[in-house]
Amino acid sequence: MISLKKYLDAAHAGSTVECQPEEEGLLTAALAAFRSSLLEMGNYSLDACPGLGKGLQQSLGKLGGGISAEMSPEAMAATEKNVRDQLQDWGGRAAKHYQQKAGEVKDILLIMARTAESVGARDQRCAKQITEVTTRLKTIANLEDLTQIRASIEKSAGELKSSIDRMTAEGKAVLDQLQVKVTTFQARLEEAESIASCDSLTGLRSRHSVEGQLDARMNAGLPFCVAMIDIDKFKQVNDDHGHMVGDELLKLFATELKSRCRTKDVVGRWGGDEFIILLDCSMAEAKKQTDRLIEWVCGSYTAHGVNGPLKMKVDASIGLAEYFRGEKLKALLSRADAAMYKHKAASTANGAKATR
């Protein structure tokens, strides 16, 4: 039976494909599945982040409603790119949204902790003051001509002192419990922040985390360089061996990239098969480092395919740009990206073609 990909490829080439009734049914079902997937992604985005999911849900629903068998390959490709761009943008905004919320919760918890400490200090002060009062009362009670009053006052003072001691002990217990809870919440928040700052597939820094590092350096006016790295012919790996193998290759490449960088370098996944490195050094030093790096990370990799191990010859392209004080982030990244594609165009490597 004809596949959706074969149908679109044939249409793009200008040839005609005669479909049997069952093949037309398959095409219709595939398009319906695509529409349904867009609708479900929109629903899940609303569940994942109600504050930002509504817009994405409506946009994906609109794109899904426009999908039909009469669409040209160009229109279908444009729809795919639109979906990818919207999901990437929404992911970044959702990460920033939850990071802001986490910051707000941290502030609240810190206020609670300080308030609890203040209450504890107040209780201690009150206890001290009342103790002084009971001391004075006991002194007064020593008057021999006030025997009955003395006994009553001594009894009251003792009861008052006992109550204050109990209040102090209970206040301390409550304060200790609150401090334990604050510590637990703080640990959970730090864990959540760590998860948000990591790319779920490769374990490198996420794009959002790297953007935060870039902003910090630019705001401080610190000198640094940016290197963009892209795996050559990565799409061929996905097409030939599937996305599971492609994902494994990304993880292997990321591990090698991280291990070959210096501890002070910031290494992250920018998106797809593209990675980014922040180097806190001059252009000359960064050039030496990235020249060595590209030699180390390119070479033979072994992934697990359906029929056993797959040995892959992997090459990559790299582009380097130095930050100019006052330069916008978009301009800096555009220069690094342009340098990377210039390297890719000049490369004669075979890329990531797999051989068994």
C-alpha positions in Angstrom: 0.0 0.0 0.0 1.1 3.5 -0.7 2.5 5.5 2.3 1.8 9.1 3.1 5.6 9.9 2.7 5.6 8.1 -0.7 2.5 10.0 -1.8 4.0 13.4 -0.9 7.4 12.6 -2.3 5.8 11.7 -5.6 3.6 14.8 -5.6 6.6 16.9 -4.9 8.5 15.4 -7.9 5.6 16.2 -10.2 4.6 12.6 -10.9 1.2 11.2 -10.4 0.4 8.2 -8.1 -2.7 6.2 -8.8 -4.2 5.1 -5.6 -6.4 2.1 -5.1 -9.5 2.6 -2.9 -7.7 0.9 0.1 -4.7 3.1 -0.5 -6.8 6.3 -0.5 -8.3 5.0 2.7 -4.8 4.7 4.2 -3.9 8.3 3.1 -7.1 9.6 4.7 -6.4 7.7 7.9 -2.8 9.0 8.1 -4.0 12.6 7.6 -6.7 12.0 10.3 -4.1 10.7 12.6 -1.9 13.8 12.0 -4.9 16.0 12.8 -5.7 14.0 15.9 -2.1 14.2 17.1 -2.1 18.0 16.8 -5.3 18.2 18.8 -4.0 15.9 21.5 -0.7 17.9 21.7 -2.8 21.0 22.3 -4.8 19.2 25.0 -1.7 18.0 26.8 -0.1 21.4 26.6 -3.2 22.8 28.4 -2.9 20.2 31.1 0.9 20.7 31.4 0.7 24.5 31.7 -2.8 25.9 31.9 -1.5 29.4 31.9 0.1 29.1 28.5 -1.5 26.0 27.0 -4.7 27.7 25.7 -3.0 29.6 22.9 -1.0 26.6 21.7 -4.1 24.4 21.9 -6.1 26.8 19.7 -3.2 27.3 17.2 -2.6 23.5 16.8 -6.3 22.9 16.4 -6.5 25.5 13.6 -3.5 23.9 11.9 -5.1 20.5 12.2 -8.3 21.7 10.7 -6.5 22.9 7.6 -4.9 19.5 6.8 -6.4 17.7 3.8 -5.4 15.3 1.0 -5.4 18.2 -1.4 -2.5 20.0 0.4 0.7 20.3 -1.6 4.0 18.9 -0.3 5.2 22.5 0.3 2.1 23.3 2.3 2.5 20.1 4.4 6.2 20.9 5.0 5.3 24.4 6.0 2.7 23.0 8.5 5.2 20.7 10.0 7.7 23.5 10.4 5.0 25.7 11.9 4.1 23.0 14.4 7.8 22.5 15.3 8.4 26.2 15.8 5.3 26.7 17.9 6.2 23.7 20.2 9.7 24.9 20.6 8.6 28.4 21.5 5.9 27.2 23.9 8.4 24.9 25.6 10.7 27.8 26.2 8.0 30.0 27.5 6.6 27.3 29.7 10.0 26.7 31.2 10.4 30.4 32.0 6.9 30.4 33.5 7.5 27.6 35.9 11.0 29.0 36.8 9.3 32.2 37.7 6.7 30.4 39.8 9.4 28.4 41.5 11.1 31.7 42.4 7.9 33.0 43.8 7.4 29.9 46.0 11.0 30.2 47.2 10.4 33.8 48.3 7.2 32.7 50.1 9.0 29.9 51.9 11.9 32.3 52.9 9.3 34.7 54.3 7.7 31.9 56.3 11.1 30.9 57.7 12.0 34.4 58.7 8.5 34.9 60.3 8.9 31.6 62.2 12.3 32.7 63.5 10.9 36.1 64.5 8.0 34.4 66.4 10.5 32.1 68.2 12.7 35.1 69.2 9.6 36.9 70.5 8.5 33.9 72.6 12.0 33.8 74.1 11.9 37.5 74.9 8.4 37.1 76.5 9.5 34.2 78.5 12.5 36.2 79.8 10.3 39.1 80.8 7.7 37.0 82.6 10.5 35.1 84.4 11.7 38.5 85.7 8.2 39.3 86.9 7.9 36.0 88.7 11.2 36.7 90.4 10.0 40.0 91.7 6.8 38.4 92.9 8.8 35.8 94.8 10.7 38.7 96.4 7.5 40.4 97.5 6.2 37.1 98.8 9.1 37.0 101.4 7.3 39.6 103.5 6.4 37.9 106.8 3.3 40.0 107.5 1.7 38.8 104.2 1.7 35.1 104.9 -1.5 34.3 103.0 -0.7 36.6 100.1 2.8 35.2 99.9 1.5 31.6 99.6 -1.0 32.7 96.9 1.6 34.7 95.0 4.1 31.8 95.2 1.6 29.4 93.8 0.5 31.7 91.0 4.1 32.5 90.1 5.0 28.8 89.9 2.0 28.1 87.7 2.8 31.1 85.5 6.4 30.0 85.2 5.3 26.4 84.3 3.0 27.8 81.6 5.7 29.9 80.1 8.2 27.0 80.1 5.6 24.9 78.3 4.8 27.7 75.8 8.5 28.1 75.1 9.0 24.3 74.5 6.0 24.1 72.3 7.0 27.1 70.3 10.5 25.6 69.8 8.9 22.4 68.6 6.7 24.2 66.1 9.7 26.2 64.9 11.8 23.1 64.4 9.0 21.4 62.4 8.6 24.4 60.2 12.3 24.6 59.6 12.3 20.9 58.6 9.5 21.5 56.2 11.2 24.6 54.7 14.4 22.6 54.2 12.4 19.8 52.5 10.6 22.3 50.2 13.8 24.0 49.3 15.4 20.7 48.3 12.4 19.9 46.1 12.6 23.3 44.5 16.3 22.9 43.8 15.6 19.5 42.3 12.8 21.0 40.1 15.1 23.8 39.0 17.8 21.2 38.1 15.4 19.2 36.0 14.2 22.4 34.2 17.8 23.4 33.4 18.7 20.0 31.9 17.9 18.6 28.4 15.8 15.5 29.1 17.4 13.4 26.3 21.1 14.2 26.5 21.5 15.5 30.1 23.3 18.6 28.9 22.0 22.1 29.8 18.7 22.9 28.2 18.3 25.7 25.7 16.5 27.8 28.3 19.3 27.3 30.8 21.9 28.3 28.2 19.9 31.4 27.3 20.0 32.4 31.0 23.8 32.0 31.0 24.1 34.1 27.9 21.9 36.9 29.4 24.0 36.9 32.6 27.3 37.3 30.7 25.9 40.0 28.4 24.4 42.0 31.3 27.7 41.8 33.1 29.6 42.8 30.0 31.9 39.8 30.3 33.9 38.6 27.3 33.0 35.2 25.9 32.5 33.2 22.7 29.7 31.0 21.5 30.3 27.8 19.5 27.4 26.2 17.5 27.9 22.5 16.6 25.7 20.5 14.2 26.0 16.8 13.4 26.4 16.4 9.6 23.7 14.4 7.8 21.9 13.5 11.0 18.6 13.3 9.3 19.9 10.4 7.2 20.4 8.4 10.4 16.8 9.0 11.4 15.5 8.1 7.9 17.6 5.0 7.5 17.5 3.6 11.1 14.7 5.3 13.0 14.5 7.9 15.7 15.5 5.5 18.5 18.9 5.1 16.9 19.0 8.8 16.2 18.3 9.6 19.9 21.0 7.2 21.0 23.5 8.8 18.7 22.6 12.3 20.2 23.2 11.0 23.7 26.5 9.4 22.7 27.6 12.5 21.0 26.5 14.7 23.9 28.4 12.6 26.4 31.6 12.8 24.2 31.1 16.5 23.8 30.7 17.2 27.5 33.7 15.0 28.4 36.0 16.8 26.0 35.0 20.3 27.1 36.6 22.1 30.0 34.8 22.2 33.3 34.3 25.9 33.1 32.6 25.7 29.7 28.8 25.7 29.5 27.6 22.9 27.2 24.0 22.6 26.1 21.7 21.2 23.5 20.2 24.0 21.4 17.7 21.9 19.6 17.5 18.8 17.4 21.1 17.7 16.5 22.5 21.2 17.2 24.6 21.9 20.3 26.0 25.1 21.9 29.1 25.9 24.0 29.8 29.1 25.9 33.5 29.7 26.3 34.7 32.3 28.8 37.8 33.3 26.9 39.0 35.3 23.9 38.4 34.4 20.3 42.0 33.1 19.8 41.8 30.7 22.8 38.3 29.6 21.8 39.5 28.8 18.3 42.2 26.6 19.6 39.8 24.8 21.9 37.1 24.2 19.3 39.6 23.0 16.7 40.7 20.3 19.1 37.2 19.6 20.2 35.9 18.9 16.6 38.7 16.4 16.1 37.9 14.6 19.3 34.1 14.3 19.0 34.1 13.3 15.3 34.8 9.7 14.5 33.2 6.3 15.0 30.2 5.7 17.2 28.2 2.5 17.9 24.5 2.5 18.5 22.0 -0.4 19.0 19.9 -1.0 15.9 17.1 -3.4 15.4 19.4 -6.0 13.9 22.3 -5.4 16.3 25.1 -2.9 16.7 25.4 -0.1 14.2 28.8 1.5 13.6 28.5 5.1 12.4 31.1 7.5 11.1 30.0 10.8 12.6 31.2 14.2 11.4 30.1 17.6 12.7 30.3 21.3 11.7 31.2 24.1 14.1 30.8 27.8 14.0 32.4 30.2 16.4 31.5 33.9 17.2 32.9 36.3 19.8 30.5 38.5 21.8 30.9 42.3 21.1 29.8 44.5 24.0 26.3 45.9 23.3 25.5 43.2 20.7 22.1 41.7 20.7 21.8 37.9 21.5 20.1 37.2 18.2 22.9 38.9 16.2 25.5 36.9 18.1 23.8 33.6 17.5 23.2 34.4 13.9 27.0 35.0 13.4 27.8 31.7 15.1 25.1 29.9 13.0 26.4 31.4 9.8 30.0 30.3 10.6 28.7 26.8 11.3 27.0 26.5 7.9 30.0 27.9 6.2 32.0 25.1 7.8 29.4 22.6 6.8 29.4 23.7 3.1 33.2 23.5 2.9 33.4 20.1 4.6 34.1 17.0 2.5 33.2 14.5 5.3 30.7 11.8 4.7 28.6 12.7 7.7 26.8 10.3 9.8 26.2 7.5 7.3 25.9 4.2 9.1 27.4 0.9 8.1 26.8 -2.4 9.7 
